[in-house]
Amino acid sequence: MAKDSSDFSNAIIDAAGRVAKSASAETLMAYADGINDIARLQNSVQPPTTVVLITRDDRDIQRVEDFKVKHLAVPQFNLTRMGQIKMATLMAFSKGMLQAGEVFVFLTGVVGKRVDTLVVMEVGQEYELFQSVGQPKLTEHIRRVVFERVLTLMLELAHEGREGKPIGTLIVVGDYREVQKYCQQNIINPFKGYLEKERNILDQSMRETIKEFASIDGAFVLKGTGVIMSAGTTLTPGVPGSPLPQGLGARHAAAAAITAATKSIAMTVSESTGDIRIWRRGRMITEIEKAPRDPARPSASAATDTLG
């Protein structure tokens, strides 16, 4: 007789509490929609471990607030298990909810289903996730809300794309005084001549505008305040970034180079895979992978997930 999925989920929740205690973890993070019994999760954890629930929508937030648990809101997209962990931990790290050297436990699973995966990490030990440890704060020259909006937009481009396929995209955010020294326009800049308040990425009307211009060759360049300075821009920094992982091309090379030469962050969407990569100081600091699509279940929200 098959074991009930809730029994399996509860066993993992109980194990997470024990692991957090054994590892002296400061934080236990879990996706709220994968936890059926929040009280059980709370009771499984002992101080000084803090529970942080990851919320994807208003329903999640309401559930979490009813239990008075600390929470972190993230965009709602279908990512692999490791993609979910990377997105949430990156946002938590940029907000200061995780610090260098901290041990944390993470619970996740297939999007929309009960948790089935337990991961223990130390900030700074997972090279792929936390190459930025030891550098200045990730959002030193960029407003946190701008960083999050750009990340959300890149996730939307990766998942929606054009005609169901990802659009290769590069967005650079940061110290525009320095970045502009390495910019050349491929086309007439579509954002030139508008007031800054009319072309800020925090304006919801800019979401669709960005998506429309994303198919143009070249990069979007933004100030750290969110003002869009140009699109269709070629980046020509003289300082190369670190050697690229195999298979990455000119867009990623430009992201590495511009972040090596300036105080900026770059985000790229791969046209071939839809994976998102974030670059800083000439290096890729993390990669967020899309979940593979199940042909039998075409809905993006129903795609089969695999361990990244």
C-alpha positions as CSV (number, residue, x, y, z in Angstrom):
1,M,0.0,0.0,0.0
2,A,1.4,3.4,-1.0
3,K,2.4,5.7,1.8
4,D,0.3,8.9,2.0
5,S,2.3,11.9,0.6
6,S,1.4,13.9,3.8
7,D,3.1,11.3,5.9
8,F,6.3,11.6,3.8
9,S,6.1,15.4,3.9
10,N,5.7,15.4,7.7
11,A,8.6,13.0,8.1
12,I,10.8,15.5,6.1
13,I,9.6,18.4,8.3
14,D,10.5,16.5,11.4
15,A,13.8,15.6,10.0
16,A,14.5,19.2,9.0
17,G,14.1,20.2,12.7
18,R,16.6,17.6,13.8
19,V,19.1,18.4,11.1
20,A,18.8,22.2,11.9
21,K,19.7,21.4,15.5
22,S,22.5,19.0,14.7
23,A,24.0,21.5,12.2
24,S,23.5,24.5,14.5
25,A,21.6,26.2,11.6
26,E,20.6,29.8,12.1
27,T,17.8,29.6,9.6
28,L,15.3,27.0,8.3
29,M,13.7,28.1,5.0
30,A,10.8,26.4,3.3
31,Y,8.3,27.2,0.5
32,A,5.0,27.9,2.2
33,D,2.9,26.1,-0.4
34,G,4.8,22.9,0.2
35,I,4.1,22.9,3.9
36,N,0.6,21.6,4.8
37,D,1.2,21.9,8.6
38,I,3.0,25.2,9.4
39,A,2.5,24.6,13.2
40,R,4.3,21.3,12.9
41,L,7.3,23.0,11.2
42,Q,7.4,25.6,13.9
43,N,7.3,23.0,16.6
44,S,10.1,21.0,15.0
45,V,12.6,23.9,15.3
46,Q,14.3,25.0,18.5
47,P,16.0,28.3,19.1
48,P,18.3,29.8,18.0
49,T,17.1,28.5,14.6
50,T,14.6,30.9,12.9
51,V,11.9,29.7,10.5
52,V,11.5,31.7,7.2
53,L,8.7,30.7,4.9
54,I,9.0,31.5,1.2
55,T,5.7,32.9,-0.2
56,R,4.7,33.0,-3.9
57,D,1.3,34.7,-3.7
58,D,-1.2,36.5,-1.4
59,R,-2.7,33.2,-0.3
60,D,0.7,32.0,1.0
61,I,1.3,35.4,2.7
62,Q,-2.1,35.2,4.5
63,R,-1.3,31.6,5.8
64,V,2.1,32.7,7.0
65,E,0.9,35.8,8.7
66,D,-1.8,33.8,10.6
67,F,1.1,31.9,12.2
68,K,3.2,35.1,12.7
69,V,6.2,33.5,10.9
70,K,8.9,35.5,9.2
71,H,8.5,35.3,5.4
72,L,10.2,36.2,2.1
73,A,8.1,36.9,-1.0
74,V,9.5,35.6,-4.3
75,P,8.1,35.6,-7.9
76,Q,5.9,32.7,-8.8
77,F,7.7,30.7,-11.5
78,N,8.2,27.1,-12.3
79,L,11.9,26.4,-11.5
80,T,13.8,23.2,-10.7
81,R,14.2,22.4,-7.0
82,M,17.7,23.9,-7.0
83,G,16.4,26.8,-9.1
84,Q,13.9,27.6,-6.3
85,I,16.6,27.4,-3.7
86,K,18.9,29.6,-5.6
87,M,16.3,32.3,-6.3
88,A,15.1,32.4,-2.7
89,T,18.5,32.3,-1.1
90,L,19.9,35.0,-3.5
91,M,17.0,37.3,-2.5
92,A,17.4,36.5,1.2
93,F,21.2,37.1,0.9
94,S,20.7,40.4,-0.9
95,K,18.3,41.5,1.8
96,G,20.6,40.6,4.6
97,M,18.4,37.7,5.9
98,L,21.4,35.3,5.3
99,Q,25.0,36.3,6.2
100,A,28.4,34.9,5.2
101,G,29.3,31.9,7.2
102,E,25.8,31.0,8.3
103,V,24.4,27.5,8.1
104,F,20.9,27.1,6.9
105,V,18.4,24.3,6.1
106,F,16.1,24.5,3.0
107,L,12.9,22.5,2.3
108,T,11.5,22.5,-1.2
109,G,9.8,20.2,-3.7
110,V,8.0,20.3,-7.1
111,V,6.2,23.6,-7.5
112,G,2.8,23.4,-6.0
113,K,3.3,20.1,-4.2
114,R,4.5,19.0,-0.8
115,V,8.1,19.3,0.2
116,D,10.2,16.3,-0.7
117,T,13.8,17.7,-0.6
118,L,16.0,18.8,2.3
119,V,19.2,20.7,1.6
120,V,21.8,21.9,4.2
121,M,24.2,24.7,3.1
122,E,26.7,27.0,4.6
123,V,26.8,30.5,3.1
124,G,30.1,30.8,1.3
125,Q,30.7,27.1,0.9
126,E,28.3,26.6,-2.1
127,Y,30.5,28.2,-4.8
128,E,27.7,28.2,-7.4
129,L,25.3,30.1,-5.1
130,F,27.5,32.5,-3.1
131,Q,30.5,33.6,-5.1
132,S,29.7,37.1,-3.9
133,V,30.6,36.4,-0.3
134,G,33.3,38.7,0.8
135,Q,32.4,41.3,-1.7
136,P,30.5,44.5,-0.8
137,K,26.7,44.0,-0.4
138,L,25.1,42.9,-3.6
139,T,22.8,45.9,-3.7
140,E,25.5,48.5,-2.7
141,H,24.8,50.7,-5.7
142,I,21.4,49.3,-6.6
143,R,18.1,49.8,-4.9
144,R,16.9,46.4,-3.5
145,V,13.5,46.9,-5.1
146,V,15.1,47.5,-8.5
147,F,17.2,44.3,-8.2
148,E,14.1,42.3,-7.4
149,R,12.1,43.9,-10.2
150,V,14.8,43.2,-12.8
151,L,15.1,39.6,-11.5
152,T,11.3,39.1,-11.8
153,L,11.3,40.6,-15.3
154,M,14.1,38.2,-16.4
155,L,12.1,35.3,-15.0
156,E,9.1,36.4,-17.0
157,L,11.2,36.7,-20.2
158,A,12.7,33.2,-19.5
159,H,9.3,31.6,-19.1
160,E,7.1,33.6,-21.5
161,G,9.6,34.6,-24.1
162,R,8.2,34.9,-27.6
163,E,6.1,32.2,-29.2
164,G,6.9,30.0,-26.2
165,K,10.7,30.3,-26.6
166,P,13.0,32.2,-24.3
167,I,14.4,35.5,-25.6
168,G,18.1,36.0,-25.1
169,T,18.4,39.2,-23.0
170,L,21.0,41.2,-21.1
171,I,20.3,43.9,-18.5
172,V,23.0,45.9,-16.8
173,V,22.1,47.8,-13.6
174,G,24.4,50.0,-11.6
175,D,26.8,53.0,-11.8
176,Y,25.7,54.6,-15.1
177,R,28.4,57.2,-15.1
178,E,30.9,54.4,-15.5
179,V,28.8,52.0,-17.6
180,Q,28.1,54.7,-20.2
181,K,31.8,55.0,-21.1
182,Y,31.5,51.5,-22.6
183,C,28.2,51.9,-24.4
184,Q,27.5,52.2,-28.2
185,Q,24.0,52.3,-29.7
186,N,23.1,49.7,-32.3
187,I,19.8,51.5,-32.9
188,I,18.2,54.8,-32.1
189,N,17.8,54.7,-28.3
190,P,14.0,54.2,-27.8
191,F,14.2,55.6,-24.2
192,K,16.0,58.9,-25.1
193,G,14.0,62.1,-24.6
194,Y,11.6,60.8,-21.9
195,L,11.5,62.1,-18.4
196,E,13.3,59.7,-15.9
197,K,10.0,59.1,-14.0
198,E,8.4,57.9,-17.3
199,R,11.1,55.3,-17.9
200,N,11.7,53.8,-14.5
201,I,11.5,50.0,-14.4
202,L,9.5,50.2,-11.2
203,D,6.6,51.6,-13.2
204,Q,4.4,48.7,-14.0
205,S,3.8,50.0,-17.6
206,M,7.5,49.4,-18.3
207,R,7.2,45.7,-18.0
208,E,5.6,45.2,-21.4
209,T,7.8,47.8,-22.9
210,I,10.9,45.9,-21.8
211,K,9.5,42.7,-23.2
212,E,8.8,44.3,-26.6
213,F,12.3,45.6,-26.9
214,A,14.0,42.5,-25.5
215,S,14.2,40.9,-29.0
216,I,16.5,43.8,-30.2
217,D,20.2,42.9,-30.3
218,G,22.1,44.5,-27.5
219,A,21.7,45.3,-23.8
220,F,19.3,47.3,-21.6
221,V,21.3,49.7,-19.4
222,L,19.7,51.0,-16.1
223,K,20.7,53.3,-13.3
224,G,20.7,51.7,-9.9
225,T,17.6,53.7,-9.2
226,G,15.7,51.8,-11.9
227,V,15.8,54.5,-14.6
228,I,16.1,52.8,-18.1
229,M,18.9,54.7,-19.9
230,S,19.0,52.7,-23.2
231,A,18.1,49.6,-25.1
232,G,19.9,47.9,-28.1
233,T,23.2,48.9,-26.6
234,T,26.5,47.3,-27.4
235,L,28.9,47.0,-24.4
236,T,32.6,47.5,-25.2
237,P,34.6,47.3,-21.9
238,G,38.3,46.9,-22.3
239,V,38.6,44.7,-19.2
240,P,37.7,41.0,-19.8
241,G,35.7,39.1,-17.1
242,S,36.7,35.7,-15.7
243,P,36.8,32.8,-18.1
244,L,33.3,31.7,-19.0
245,P,31.8,28.3,-18.4
246,Q,31.8,26.1,-21.5
247,G,28.9,26.9,-23.9
248,L,28.3,30.5,-23.0
249,G,28.6,33.1,-25.7
250,A,28.9,36.8,-26.5
251,R,26.0,38.0,-24.3
252,H,27.5,36.3,-21.3
253,A,31.0,37.5,-22.1
254,A,29.7,41.1,-22.3
255,A,28.0,40.6,-18.9
256,A,31.2,39.4,-17.3
257,A,33.3,42.2,-18.9
258,I,31.0,45.1,-18.0
259,T,30.7,44.0,-14.4
260,A,34.5,43.6,-14.2
261,A,35.0,47.2,-15.4
262,T,32.2,48.9,-13.5
263,K,30.2,48.8,-10.2
264,S,27.3,47.1,-11.8
265,I,25.3,43.8,-11.8
266,A,24.3,42.1,-15.0
267,M,21.5,39.6,-15.6
268,T,21.3,37.4,-18.7
269,V,18.6,35.0,-20.1
270,S,19.9,32.2,-22.3
271,E,18.1,32.0,-25.6
272,S,18.7,28.3,-25.8
273,T,17.7,27.2,-22.3
274,G,15.9,30.0,-20.6
275,D,18.3,29.8,-17.7
276,I,19.1,33.1,-15.9
277,R,22.6,34.0,-14.8
278,I,23.6,36.9,-12.6
279,W,27.0,38.5,-12.9
280,R,29.1,40.7,-10.6
281,R,32.7,41.8,-10.6
282,G,33.4,39.8,-13.8
283,R,32.0,36.5,-12.5
284,M,28.8,34.6,-12.6
285,I,27.5,34.6,-9.1
286,T,24.6,32.3,-9.6
287,E,22.5,30.4,-12.2
288,I,18.7,29.8,-11.9
289,E,17.5,26.9,-14.0
290,K,14.0,26.5,-15.5
291,A,12.1,23.3,-14.8
292,P,11.8,21.2,-17.9
293,R,8.4,21.2,-19.6
294,D,6.4,17.9,-19.6
295,P,5.0,17.5,-23.2
296,A,1.9,15.8,-21.8
297,R,1.2,18.7,-19.5
298,P,1.8,21.9,-21.5
299,S,0.9,24.4,-18.8
300,A,4.0,26.1,-17.4
301,S,2.7,25.7,-13.9
302,A,2.3,22.0,-14.3
303,A,5.7,21.2,-15.8
304,T,7.5,18.3,-14.3
305,D,10.4,19.3,-12.0
306,T,13.7,17.6,-11.7
307,L,16.4,18.0,-9.2
308,G,18.7,20.7,-10.6
